[in-house]
Amino acid sequence: MGIDYSERIPNNVDLSGDRRLQRALEKWQPAFLDWWMDMGPEGWQAKDVYLRTAVSVDKGGWANFGYVKMPEYRWGIFLTPQEEGRKVGFGDHADEDAWQTVPGEYRNMLQRIIVTQADTEPASVEQQRYLGATAPSLYDLRNLFQVNVEEGRHLWAMVYLLHGYFGRDGREEAEELLARRAGDVDKPRILDAFNQECPDWLTFFCFTTFTDRDGKYQLGALAESGFDPLARTCRFMLTEEAHHLFVGQTGVERVLRRGVELAKQAPDGDARTLGGIRPATVQKYVNYWFSYSLDLFGSEISSNAADFFASGLKGRWQEMKRYDDHVALEAHVPMTVVENGVLTQQHVPMRNAMNEVLRGEYVSDCESVVEKWNKALEQEGSDFRITLPSTRFHRRQGIYADGHFDLQGNPISEEEWEAKRAGWLPSDEERRYVASLMKAVYEPGKMANWIAPPRRGIDGHTVEFEYVRV
């Protein structure tokens, strides 16, 4: 399915055939561009950036590379092809025809799901807007901007659903998406992880590793939705999301490799002596962003999650491929809960444990990433190994939010938590040190001292290619 770039709003949904919807979206477009100029990458709107742009939604040739000024990037509305005869795959409506219009009894629930997902897209752009001033290389600068413009396009995807299927309520919600701000005291973003600061590139790499990976699993669950336009939208978004995860995973690996290399050269064996970042510091950032991202899945025991599944709106990861029982009324999930300060086992009905099931898939994926990082550390001759903390550690949402736990998930007192916190999470001193390393490198092929070069460039180009025309 090709994309029509002759339209003011590029799309493959025959937008010109619905004049009312087209006019509504064209009215929203200037507000989006104003938001992008105000809250998008600071200081880089007039520069040529080597970006990829979707030209079709098939697997073979959807990406086209070339120099683009970001405000001129062709954001649009791209859905995967409609599957003839598709059925609702799970829940109480399993095997019924998939919905092409909003089912009235689930209207509010569905709108809530779409708005929550939509709100994360502009939030991350806002969090990352100043990073261009301290980019460690043009390669990294280009990757940052690719992530940013694609988050902007994902916002368009969700706004299309709000405008196209929810009438006046949807239009008002679309306006609110541009009114909230990441970290704003009065109008913050909906989810807490998207109100956290992203002041340095180690944070950015951890954010794109862990928080964007949450996005992968949320989109994957929505790609199973019985509301067909949402499913088709999320399937294409997943294609773009893969690059965001690549940026984070390889970025952290390059920080680790360079840290080990500098530690070998330093007379005292400390990477900081030569301006590097210790793996132990990376570990603390991993602890912080992994735990923050776990909260994004919601509470371990959730009636909302049960309702989303029962209604056929949000499934499990790869629902149709990985599960035989798509009704999930009889199954239970073993779960560790806290009763009177003691960890005990409980069996929770599957539907009420859907958030935890999805979180489990996410954790397994994160473990695979950590294995790759540790392989890199081994190749560099380091004995240090990155680990993931317990899913009970440093939680602010869910059944563990009211307690304190160590890295292994054992309950501890508040006093012990406060005493050991600086050994587990980035201290103010460590954050200041990382911030002190953030100096821009804009010469093609050159890298900041604290990060190793990538193994290869983008789109067949070398690392020395001029990815951003400074």
Buried (B, 14 or more C-beta within 10 A) or exposed (E): BEBBEEBEBBBBBEBBEBEEBBEBBEEBBEBBBEBBEEBBBEEBEEBBBBBBBBBBBEEEEBBBEEEBBBEEBBBBBBBBEBEEEBBBBBBEBBEEEBBEEBBEEBBEBBBBBBBBBBBBBBBBBBBBBBBBBBBBBBBBBBBBBBBBBBBBBBBBBBBBBBBBBBEEEBBEBBEBBBEBBBBEEEEBBBBEBBBBEBBBBBBBBBBBBBBBBBBBBBBBBBBBBBBBBBBBBBBBBBBBBEBBBBBBBBBBBBBBBBBBBBBEEBEEEEBBEBBBBBBEBBBBBBBBBBBBBBBBBBBBBBEBBBBBBBBBBBBBBEBEEEBEEBBBEEBBBEBBBBEEEEBEEBEBBBBBBBBBBBBBBBBEBBEEBBEBBBEBBEEBEBEBEBEBBBBBBBBEBBBBEEBBBBBEBEBBEEEEBEEBEEEBBBBEEBBEBBEEBBEBBEEBBBBBEBBBBBEEBBEEBEBBBBBBEB
